[in-house]
Amino acid sequence: MTTDGALPHEADHKAPPRPRFLIADDHAILADTLRLLLEPKYEVVGVISDGRALVAAADQLNPDLIIVDIGMPLLNGLDAAQRIREHLPEVKIVFLTMQNDPNLAAAASQLGKIGFVLKQQAASELLTAIDSLLHGKSYITPRLRTADWVEVKSRARQYAKELTSRQKDIVQMSAEGRQIKEIAAHLQLSQKTIQFHKYHIMQQYNLKNNADLVLFAFKQGLIMLDAEISSSQQRA
C-alpha cells in the first residue's frame, strides 16, 4: 500500500473513459428511448432535434459517435453528417431511417465507414452497428444488401445533387413548409436573398408550384417519408 492509502498500481487499472455519443432525432420518444438504451454503457453528451443544431452541437461537443436520423428537419441527416465530417473527420456516424432503400445506404456509404440501420429493426442491431464502428468496421443492415453491392457508387449518384449547400438548405426548408422569414432567420440571410434563390431554383428545375418543390426535394433526398410531405402540405 502506498503512503496515500492506495493499492500499488491502482491508478493503472482505472476503467477507460466511455465513448461519448450524440443523438439526433426529431422524434422525442425515440430519442429518449435511445438515450436509455445507450447510457448504461456509453456517455450520451446530448440529444438534438434538427440537423442544423446537430452540426453546431457536434462542433462544440466533439463526440466519438453520432446516431442520426436521416429525415431531420432544417437539414437532413446525410447533409448534416457530410458537414460534420469536414470538421470532425474521425467521428463515427450511425444513420437511422424508416426508408428501406439501398440507394440511401449507398449515398451514406460515400462518407466512409458508417453504420446504417432501419428503425424497424430490433435495438440489438443498432448496438451491433455501434460495436462494429467502434472496432473500425462499417455496418449496413443485411436487409439492404443487394446481390451486387459493387453498384454502390452508381446508386449513390442517384442522390448526387447539383444544388449548392445554400440551395439545398432553402429547398429542404421550403419543402418542409417553412416561410421565407423563418428560412432567412435560420440561414442568417435577408428575405430578399431567400426569395431570389428560391425563384432561381424554381426556374432552373421547371418547378411550377409548392407541390413540385416538395416532390423535387424528396427526389433529391433532402426530405424523407410521405409523412414529411404530408406535414409540409398541411403547413403550406
C-alpha positions in Angstrom: 0.0 0.0 0.0 1.3 3.5 -0.8 1.6 6.4 1.6 -1.8 7.8 0.4 -3.6 4.5 1.2 -4.0 3.4 -2.4 -3.0 0.0 -3.6 0.1 -0.2 -5.8 -0.7 0.4 -9.5 -4.4 1.1 -8.6 -4.3 4.1 -11.0 -3.2 1.8 -13.8 -6.4 -0.2 -13.5 -9.0 2.5 -13.8 -11.6 1.9 -16.4 -11.0 3.7 -19.7 -13.3 6.6 -20.5 -16.6 5.7 -22.0 -17.2 6.6 -25.7 -19.1 9.9 -26.0 -22.3 9.7 -28.0 -24.5 12.4 -29.6 -28.1 11.5 -30.6 -30.0 13.4 -33.3 -33.7 12.6 -33.9 -36.7 14.9 -34.1 -39.0 12.2 -32.5 -38.7 12.9 -28.8 -39.9 9.5 -27.7 -37.4 7.6 -29.9 -34.6 9.9 -28.8 -35.3 9.3 -25.2 -35.5 5.6 -25.8 -32.1 5.7 -27.5 -30.6 7.5 -24.6 -32.0 5.0 -22.1 -30.6 2.1 -24.3 -27.1 3.6 -24.5 -26.5 5.3 -21.2 -25.6 2.1 -19.3 -22.6 1.6 -21.5 -21.8 4.9 -23.2 -21.8 8.6 -22.2 -24.6 10.4 -24.0 -23.5 14.1 -24.3 -26.5 15.5 -26.0 -29.8 14.9 -27.8 -30.6 17.1 -30.8 -33.8 17.5 -32.7 -32.8 19.1 -36.0 -29.9 18.9 -38.5 -28.6 22.4 -38.2 -28.4 22.2 -34.4 -26.7 18.8 -34.8 -23.8 20.4 -36.9 -23.4 23.1 -34.2 -23.5 20.6 -31.3 -21.1 18.2 -32.9 -18.5 21.0 -33.4 -19.0 22.1 -29.7 -19.1 18.7 -28.0 -16.7 16.7 -30.3 -18.4 13.3 -29.7 -16.9 10.0 -30.6 -20.0 8.7 -32.3 -23.2 10.3 -33.7 -26.5 8.5 -34.1 -28.6 10.5 -36.6 -32.0 10.1 -38.2 -31.7 10.8 -42.0 -35.1 12.6 -42.1 -34.1 15.5 -39.9 -35.8 18.9 -40.2 -33.9 22.1 -41.3 -31.0 20.0 -42.5 -31.3 16.3 -43.4 -29.1 13.7 -41.7 -26.9 13.0 -44.8 -26.0 16.6 -45.4 -25.5 17.3 -41.7 -23.1 14.3 -41.5 -21.2 15.5 -44.5 -20.7 18.9 -43.0 -19.7 17.5 -39.6 -17.1 15.2 -41.3 -15.5 18.3 -42.8 -14.6 19.4 -39.3 -14.5 16.1 -37.4 -13.1 13.6 -39.9 -12.7 10.8 -37.3 -16.2 11.0 -35.8 -18.2 7.8 -36.3 -21.7 8.0 -37.6 -24.7 5.6 -37.5 -27.6 6.5 -39.7 -31.2 5.6 -38.7 -34.1 5.7 -41.2 -37.5 4.3 -41.9 -36.6 4.1 -45.6 -35.9 0.6 -46.8 -33.9 2.0 -49.7 -30.4 0.7 -50.9 -29.8 4.0 -52.6 -29.8 5.8 -49.3 -27.4 3.3 -47.8 -25.2 3.7 -50.9 -25.3 7.5 -50.6 -24.4 7.3 -46.9 -21.5 4.9 -47.5 -19.8 7.6 -49.6 -18.9 9.3 -46.3 -16.6 6.4 -45.5 -17.1 3.9 -42.6 -20.6 4.3 -41.4 -23.5 2.4 -39.7 -26.8 2.2 -41.5 -29.8 0.7 -39.5 -33.5 0.6 -40.2 -35.7 1.9 -37.4 -38.0 -1.1 -37.8 -35.2 -3.4 -36.7 -34.5 -4.6 -33.2 -32.4 -2.4 -30.9 -29.8 -5.2 -30.9 -28.9 -4.4 -34.5 -28.2 -0.8 -33.6 -25.9 -2.0 -30.8 -24.2 -4.3 -33.4 -23.7 -1.4 -35.7 -22.2 0.7 -32.9 -19.9 -2.1 -31.9 -18.7 -2.5 -35.5 -17.9 1.2 -35.9 -16.1 1.3 -32.6 -13.9 -1.5 -33.9 -13.2 0.3 -37.2 -15.7 -1.5 -39.4 -18.8 -0.3 -41.3 -22.2 -1.9 -40.7 -25.1 -1.8 -43.2 -28.2 -3.7 -42.2 -28.4 -7.0 -44.1 -31.9 -6.1 -45.3 -30.4 -3.6 -47.7 -27.5 -5.6 -49.1 -28.1 -6.2 -52.7 -26.8 -9.2 -54.7 -24.2 -6.9 -56.3 -23.2 -4.3 -53.8 -20.4 -3.1 -56.1 -23.1 -0.9 -57.6 -22.8 1.3 -54.5 -21.3 4.2 -56.3 -23.8 4.2 -59.2 -26.6 4.0 -56.6 -25.1 6.9 -54.7 -25.0 9.0 -57.9 -28.8 8.8 -57.9 -28.7 11.1 -54.8 -26.0 13.3 -56.3 -27.1 17.0 -56.1 -26.1 19.8 -58.3 -27.5 22.3 -55.9 -25.1 24.3 -53.7 -25.2 23.8 -50.0 -27.2 27.1 -49.6 -29.7 26.0 -52.3 -30.2 22.6 -50.6 -30.9 24.3 -47.3 -33.5 26.6 -49.0 -35.1 23.7 -50.9 -35.4 21.5 -47.8 -36.9 24.2 -45.5 -39.2 25.4 -48.3 -40.4 21.8 -48.8 -41.0 21.5 -45.1 -43.5 24.3 -45.4 -41.3 27.0 -43.7 -42.0 30.6 -44.5 -39.4 32.9 -46.2 -38.9 34.9 -42.9 -38.2 31.7 -40.9 -35.7 30.4 -43.6 -33.9 33.8 -43.6 -33.6 33.7 -39.8 -32.1 30.2 -39.8 -29.6 31.0 -42.6 -28.9 34.5 -41.4 -29.7 35.9 -44.8 -32.2 38.6 -45.9 -35.6 37.6 -47.0 -34.9 39.1 -50.5 -31.9 36.8 -50.8 -34.0 33.7 -49.9 -36.7 34.8 -52.4 -34.1 35.2 -55.1 -32.6 31.8 -54.5 -36.0 30.1 -54.4 -37.1 31.8 -57.6 -33.9 30.8 -59.4 -34.3 27.2 -58.2 -37.9 27.0 -59.4 -36.9 28.4 -62.8 -33.9 26.2 -63.2 -35.7 23.0 -62.4 -39.0 24.0 -64.0 -40.9 23.7 -60.8 -44.4 25.3 -61.1 -45.7 25.3 -57.5 -45.0 24.1 -54.0 -46.1 20.6 -54.7 -43.5 20.4 -57.4 -40.9 21.7 -55.0 -41.8 19.1 -52.3 -41.5 16.3 -54.9 -38.2 17.7 -56.1 -36.8 17.8 -52.6 -38.0 14.3 -52.0 -36.3 13.0 -55.2 -33.1 14.9 -54.2 -33.0 13.1 -50.9 -33.5 16.3 -48.9 -36.6 15.2 -47.2 -37.8 11.7 -46.3 -41.0 9.8 -45.9 -44.6 10.5 -47.0 -45.3 11.8 -43.5 -43.0 14.7 -44.0 -44.5 15.5 -47.4 -48.0 15.4 -45.8 -46.8 17.6 -43.0 -45.4 20.2 -45.3 -48.5 20.4 -47.4 -50.6 20.9 -44.2 -48.3 23.8 -43.2 -48.2 25.4 -46.6 
